[in-house]
Amino acid sequence: MSPDNKDGMKNILKRLREEIIPMFEKALLNVNSAAFRNSHIVNCWKTLDCKTTGCALYGGEAKEVRCWHLSGTYCDEKPHGSFVEKYGKCSDCKVFKDSCPTIVEEIGEHFNNMMLLLTRQNAKILEDNKHIEHLNKELISALEQIDVQSKEIQKLMITDRLTGLFNRNYLITVLENEIGRCNRYGHPLAIMIIDIDNFRGINDNYGQEVGDTMLAYVGNLINENTRKFDRAFRYGEEEFIVVLPETDLTLAYIVAERIRKGFESKTFLATRKGHLTTHGVSRTLSIGITSTYPFKTNDISIEDLLNQTDKALYQAKNKGGNISIRYE
């Protein structure tokens, strides 16, 4: 090997150690600035004597513009594709070869190409991750809305719109649960049925609007005189059932009397059909009450409890109404 070749080889090895190896070290440390600085980059349109004025690079004088990195550039008057699509062709192009006079520049430019591809892939991954995160947030939000709407729909399905109480469809479920709790924890359970005395005359004489006002008032009165864990239902047109967990017959009677007396003292303004004068109308309540204890729940059924309250209510009606009767 001649002295000149030896000197040239030493120079290349020196450049590889000083220029190429540090780039890989930076790349391993995820340093985005890891790039090979090439002072030999040539201008493609000058090198190829290109006349394609429609190319984005035509006429440009900027240094270190790598035409093989840019999408949509022209070659032989034909637009080339993306960096990945044209990479192989560009590596064999005169512009690339003139820009890489030694093996050092060639390795450096292939390193630049690799880093460009990795950077774009990482950017795409970050973009996809952000998009996925956004979709996940939208999905979570949609599921939360569905859950809220589902609960609202479920509530509407078991709620009487006029009184705000539960409807009779939900009664059996509640009674099954409460009888189970009564037996499991050894606590008493009371039930009362409430009926508005002579209610049909209200609708016949004063109209449905007055009747609805009266029914809604009973619903409010029940809620005001019961606890949060008690459950009240509109059972029929003018009948209501209240389920009172952890309540014996005596306590249930006290609650019933508060409701009965509260309704008895209420006067509703109404106008009789065919008349112009408004006057006060009042009605009373009849209430039947029953209760059960843990030692009875193994034998008692929902039908038994409802029948007992019905019998107590029947006695209240036979006594002229406006009274609370306990089933004993």
Contacts in CASP RR format, 6 or more apart in sequence:
PFRMAT RR
TARGET T0000
AUTHOR 0000-0000-0000
METHOD contacts of the structure
MODEL  1
MSPDNKDGMKNILKRLREEIIPMFEKALLNVNSAAFRNSHIVNCWKTLDC
KTTGCALYGGEAKEVRCWHLSGTYCDEKPHGSFVEKYGKCSDCKVFKDSC
PTIVEEIGEHFNNMMLLLTRQNAKILEDNKHIEHLNKELISALEQIDVQS
KEIQKLMITDRLTGLFNRNYLITVLENEIGRCNRYGHPLAIMIIDIDNFR
GINDNYGQEVGDTMLAYVGNLINENTRKFDRAFRYGEEEFIVVLPETDLT
LAYIVAERIRKGFESKTFLATRKGHLTTHGVSRTLSIGITSTYPFKTNDI
SIEDLLNQTDKALYQAKNKGGNISIRYE
1 9 0 8 1.000
12 102 0 8 1.000
12 103 0 8 1.000
12 104 0 8 1.000
15 102 0 8 1.000
15 104 0 8 1.000
16 104 0 8 1.000
16 107 0 8 1.000
19 36 0 8 1.000
19 104 0 8 1.000
19 108 0 8 1.000
20 36 0 8 1.000
20 104 0 8 1.000
20 107 0 8 1.000
20 108 0 8 1.000
20 111 0 8 1.000
23 34 0 8 1.000
23 35 0 8 1.000
23 36 0 8 1.000
23 108 0 8 1.000
23 111 0 8 1.000
24 34 0 8 1.000
24 111 0 8 1.000
26 33 0 8 1.000
26 34 0 8 1.000
27 34 0 8 1.000
27 111 0 8 1.000
27 115 0 8 1.000
32 119 0 8 1.000
34 115 0 8 1.000
35 111 0 8 1.000
35 112 0 8 1.000
35 115 0 8 1.000
36 105 0 8 1.000
36 107 0 8 1.000
36 108 0 8 1.000
36 109 0 8 1.000
36 111 0 8 1.000
36 112 0 8 1.000
37 64 0 8 1.000
38 64 0 8 1.000
38 99 0 8 1.000
38 100 0 8 1.000
38 105 0 8 1.000
38 108 0 8 1.000
38 109 0 8 1.000
38 112 0 8 1.000
40 98 0 8 1.000
40 99 0 8 1.000
40 100 0 8 1.000
40 101 0 8 1.000
40 105 0 8 1.000
41 63 0 8 1.000
41 64 0 8 1.000
41 65 0 8 1.000
41 66 0 8 1.000
41 99 0 8 1.000
42 95 0 8 1.000
42 98 0 8 1.000
42 99 0 8 1.000
43 60 0 8 1.000
43 61 0 8 1.000
43 65 0 8 1.000
44 50 0 8 1.000
44 57 0 8 1.000
44 67 0 8 1.000
44 73 0 8 1.000
44 95 0 8 1.000
45 52 0 8 1.000
45 55 0 8 1.000
45 57 0 8 1.000
45 58 0 8 1.000
45 59 0 8 1.000
45 60 0 8 1.000
47 94 0 8 1.000
47 95 0 8 1.000
47 98 0 8 1.000
48 75 0 8 1.000
48 94 0 8 1.000
48 95 0 8 1.000
50 58 0 8 1.000
50 74 0 8 1.000
50 75 0 8 1.000
51 77 0 8 1.000
52 58 0 8 1.000
52 74 0 8 1.000
52 77 0 8 1.000
54 74 0 8 1.000
55 73 0 8 1.000
55 74 0 8 1.000
56 70 0 8 1.000
56 72 0 8 1.000
56 73 0 8 1.000
57 65 0 8 1.000
57 67 0 8 1.000
57 70 0 8 1.000
57 73 0 8 1.000
58 74 0 8 1.000
66 99 0 8 1.000
66 109 0 8 1.000
66 112 0 8 1.000
67 73 0 8 1.000
67 90 0 8 1.000
67 95 0 8 1.000
68 83 0 8 1.000
68 86 0 8 1.000
68 87 0 8 1.000
68 90 0 8 1.000
68 91 0 8 1.000
68 93 0 8 1.000
68 95 0 8 1.000
68 96 0 8 1.000
68 113 0 8 1.000
69 83 0 8 1.000
69 112 0 8 1.000
69 113 0 8 1.000
69 116 0 8 1.000
70 83 0 8 1.000
71 80 0 8 1.000
71 81 0 8 1.000
71 82 0 8 1.000
71 83 0 8 1.000
72 79 0 8 1.000
72 80 0 8 1.000
72 81 0 8 1.000
72 82 0 8 1.000
73 79 0 8 1.000
73 80 0 8 1.000
74 80 0 8 1.000
75 86 0 8 1.000
75 89 0 8 1.000
75 93 0 8 1.000
80 86 0 8 1.000
80 89 0 8 1.000
80 90 0 8 1.000
83 113 0 8 1.000
83 116 0 8 1.000
83 117 0 8 1.000
83 120 0 8 1.000
84 117 0 8 1.000
87 113 0 8 1.000
90 96 0 8 1.000
96 109 0 8 1.000
99 105 0 8 1.000
99 109 0 8 1.000
100 106 0 8 1.000
100 109 0 8 1.000
157 169 0 8 1.000
158 166 0 8 1.000
158 167 0 8 1.000
158 169 0 8 1.000
158 170 0 8 1.000
159 165 0 8 1.000
159 166 0 8 1.000
159 167 0 8 1.000
160 166 0 8 1.000
160 167 0 8 1.000
160 233 0 8 1.000
160 234 0 8 1.000
162 212 0 8 1.000
162 215 0 8 1.000
162 216 0 8 1.000
162 234 0 8 1.000
163 215 0 8 1.000
163 216 0 8 1.000
163 218 0 8 1.000
163 219 0 8 1.000
163 234 0 8 1.000
163 240 0 8 1.000
164 219 0 8 1.000
164 234 0 8 1.000
165 219 0 8 1.000
165 222 0 8 1.000
165 223 0 8 1.000
165 232 0 8 1.000
165 233 0 8 1.000
165 234 0 8 1.000
165 240 0 8 1.000
166 174 0 8 1.000
166 231 0 8 1.000
166 232 0 8 1.000
166 233 0 8 1.000
166 234 0 8 1.000
167 233 0 8 1.000
167 234 0 8 1.000
168 233 0 8 1.000
168 234 0 8 1.000
168 235 0 8 1.000
168 236 0 8 1.000
168 241 0 8 1.000
170 233 0 8 1.000
171 233 0 8 1.000
171 235 0 8 1.000
171 241 0 8 1.000
171 243 0 8 1.000
172 302 0 8 1.000
174 231 0 8 1.000
174 233 0 8 1.000
174 243 0 8 1.000
175 191 0 8 1.000
175 243 0 8 1.000
175 302 0 8 1.000
175 305 0 8 1.000
176 302 0 8 1.000
178 189 0 8 1.000
178 231 0 8 1.000
178 243 0 8 1.000
178 245 0 8 1.000
179 189 0 8 1.000
179 292 0 8 1.000
179 297 0 8 1.000
179 300 0 8 1.000
179 302 0 8 1.000
179 305 0 8 1.000
180 297 0 8 1.000
181 187 0 8 1.000
181 189 0 8 1.000
181 245 0 8 1.000
182 188 0 8 1.000
182 189 0 8 1.000
182 245 0 8 1.000
182 292 0 8 1.000
182 293 0 8 1.000
182 294 0 8 1.000
182 297 0 8 1.000
183 294 0 8 1.000
183 297 0 8 1.000
183 298 0 8 1.000
185 294 0 8 1.000
186 293 0 8 1.000
186 294 0 8 1.000
187 245 0 8 1.000
187 246 0 8 1.000
187 294 0 8 1.000
188 246 0 8 1.000
188 247 0 8 1.000
188 248 0 8 1.000
188 291 0 8 1.000
188 292 0 8 1.000
188 293 0 8 1.000
188 294 0 8 1.000
189 243 0 8 1.000
189 244 0 8 1.000
189 245 0 8 1.000
189 246 0 8 1.000
189 247 0 8 1.000
189 291 0 8 1.000
189 292 0 8 1.000
189 293 0 8 1.000
189 297 0 8 1.000
190 243 0 8 1.000
190 244 0 8 1.000
190 247 0 8 1.000
190 248 0 8 1.000
190 249 0 8 1.000
190 251 0 8 1.000
190 252 0 8 1.000
190 289 0 8 1.000
190 290 0 8 1.000
190 291 0 8 1.000
190 292 0 8 1.000
191 241 0 8 1.000
191 242 0 8 1.000
191 243 0 8 1.000
191 244 0 8 1.000
191 252 0 8 1.000
191 289 0 8 1.000
191 290 0 8 1.000
191 291 0 8 1.000
191 305 0 8 1.000
191 306 0 8 1.000
191 308 0 8 1.000
191 309 0 8 1.000
192 241 0 8 1.000
192 242 0 8 1.000
192 244 0 8 1.000
192 252 0 8 1.000
192 255 0 8 1.000
192 256 0 8 1.000
192 287 0 8 1.000
192 288 0 8 1.000
192 289 0 8 1.000
192 290 0 8 1.000
192 309 0 8 1.000
192 324 0 8 1.000
193 235 0 8 1.000
193 239 0 8 1.000
193 240 0 8 1.000
193 241 0 8 1.000
193 287 0 8 1.000
193 288 0 8 1.000
193 306 0 8 1.000
193 309 0 8 1.000
193 310 0 8 1.000
193 312 0 8 1.000
193 313 0 8 1.000
194 218 0 8 1.000
194 222 0 8 1.000
194 239 0 8 1.000
194 240 0 8 1.000
194 241 0 8 1.000
194 242 0 8 1.000
194 256 0 8 1.000
194 259 0 8 1.000
194 285 0 8 1.000
194 286 0 8 1.000
194 287 0 8 1.000
194 288 0 8 1.000
195 238 0 8 1.000
195 239 0 8 1.000
195 240 0 8 1.000
195 285 0 8 1.000
195 286 0 8 1.000
195 287 0 8 1.000
195 313 0 8 1.000
195 317 0 8 1.000
196 214 0 8 1.000
196 215 0 8 1.000
196 218 0 8 1.000
196 238 0 8 1.000
196 263 0 8 1.000
196 283 0 8 1.000
196 284 0 8 1.000
196 285 0 8 1.000
197 283 0 8 1.000
197 284 0 8 1.000
197 285 0 8 1.000
197 286 0 8 1.000
197 317 0 8 1.000
197 320 0 8 1.000
197 321 0 8 1.000
197 322 0 8 1.000
198 283 0 8 1.000
199 211 0 8 1.000
199 214 0 8 1.000
199 237 0 8 1.000
199 238 0 8 1.000
199 283 0 8 1.000
200 238 0 8 1.000
202 210 0 8 1.000
202 211 0 8 1.000
202 214 0 8 1.000
202 270 0 8 1.000
202 281 0 8 1.000
202 283 0 8 1.000
203 210 0 8 1.000
203 211 0 8 1.000
205 272 0 8 1.000
205 273 0 8 1.000
206 270 0 8 1.000
206 271 0 8 1.000
206 272 0 8 1.000
206 273 0 8 1.000
206 281 0 8 1.000
207 273 0 8 1.000
210 268 0 8 1.000
210 270 0 8 1.000
210 281 0 8 1.000
213 268 0 8 1.000
214 268 0 8 1.000
214 283 0 8 1.000
215 234 0 8 1.000
215 238 0 8 1.000
217 263 0 8 1.000
217 266 0 8 1.000
217 268 0 8 1.000
218 240 0 8 1.000
218 263 0 8 1.000
218 285 0 8 1.000
219 232 0 8 1.000
219 234 0 8 1.000
219 240 0 8 1.000
221 259 0 8 1.000
221 262 0 8 1.000
221 263 0 8 1.000
221 266 0 8 1.000
222 232 0 8 1.000
222 240 0 8 1.000
222 242 0 8 1.000
222 259 0 8 1.000
223 232 0 8 1.000
225 255 0 8 1.000
225 258 0 8 1.000
225 259 0 8 1.000
226 232 0 8 1.000
226 242 0 8 1.000
226 244 0 8 1.000
226 255 0 8 1.000
229 245 0 8 1.000
230 242 0 8 1.000
230 243 0 8 1.000
230 244 0 8 1.000
230 245 0 8 1.000
230 247 0 8 1.000
231 242 0 8 1.000
231 243 0 8 1.000
232 240 0 8 1.000
232 241 0 8 1.000
232 242 0 8 1.000
232 243 0 8 1.000
233 240 0 8 1.000
233 241 0 8 1.000
233 242 0 8 1.000
233 243 0 8 1.000
234 240 0 8 1.000
235 241 0 8 1.000
241 306 0 8 1.000
241 309 0 8 1.000
242 255 0 8 1.000
244 251 0 8 1.000
244 252 0 8 1.000
244 255 0 8 1.000
247 255 0 8 1.000
247 291 0 8 1.000
248 291 0 8 1.000
248 293 0 8 1.000
249 289 0 8 1.000
249 290 0 8 1.000
249 291 0 8 1.000
249 326 0 8 1.000
249 328 0 8 1.000
252 289 0 8 1.000
252 291 0 8 1.000
252 326 0 8 1.000
253 289 0 8 1.000
253 324 0 8 1.000
253 326 0 8 1.000
256 287 0 8 1.000
256 288 0 8 1.000
256 289 0 8 1.000
256 324 0 8 1.000
257 324 0 8 1.000
259 285 0 8 1.000
259 287 0 8 1.000
260 284 0 8 1.000
260 285 0 8 1.000
260 287 0 8 1.000
260 322 0 8 1.000
260 323 0 8 1.000
260 324 0 8 1.000
263 283 0 8 1.000
263 284 0 8 1.000
263 285 0 8 1.000
264 282 0 8 1.000
264 284 0 8 1.000
264 285 0 8 1.000
264 322 0 8 1.000
266 282 0 8 1.000
267 280 0 8 1.000
267 281 0 8 1.000
267 282 0 8 1.000
268 280 0 8 1.000
268 281 0 8 1.000
268 282 0 8 1.000
269 278 0 8 1.000
269 279 0 8 1.000
269 280 0 8 1.000
269 281 0 8 1.000
270 278 0 8 1.000
270 279 0 8 1.000
270 280 0 8 1.000
270 281 0 8 1.000
271 277 0 8 1.000
271 278 0 8 1.000
271 279 0 8 1.000
272 279 0 8 1.000
284 321 0 8 1.000
284 322 0 8 1.000
285 321 0 8 1.000
285 322 0 8 1.000
286 313 0 8 1.000
286 316 0 8 1.000
286 317 0 8 1.000
286 320 0 8 1.000
286 321 0 8 1.000
286 322 0 8 1.000
286 323 0 8 1.000
286 324 0 8 1.000
286 325 0 8 1.000
287 312 0 8 1.000
287 313 0 8 1.000
287 316 0 8 1.000
287 323 0 8 1.000
287 324 0 8 1.000
287 325 0 8 1.000
288 309 0 8 1.000
288 312 0 8 1.000
288 313 0 8 1.000
288 315 0 8 1.000
288 316 0 8 1.000
288 324 0 8 1.000
288 325 0 8 1.000
288 326 0 8 1.000
288 327 0 8 1.000
289 309 0 8 1.000
289 312 0 8 1.000
289 324 0 8 1.000
289 325 0 8 1.000
289 326 0 8 1.000
289 327 0 8 1.000
290 305 0 8 1.000
290 308 0 8 1.000
290 309 0 8 1.000
290 312 0 8 1.000
290 326 0 8 1.000
290 327 0 8 1.000
292 300 0 8 1.000
292 305 0 8 1.000
308 327 0 8 1.000
309 327 0 8 1.000
311 327 0 8 1.000
312 325 0 8 1.000
312 326 0 8 1.000
312 327 0 8 1.000
313 325 0 8 1.000
315 325 0 8 1.000
316 323 0 8 1.000
316 324 0 8 1.000
316 325 0 8 1.000
319 325 0 8 1.000
END
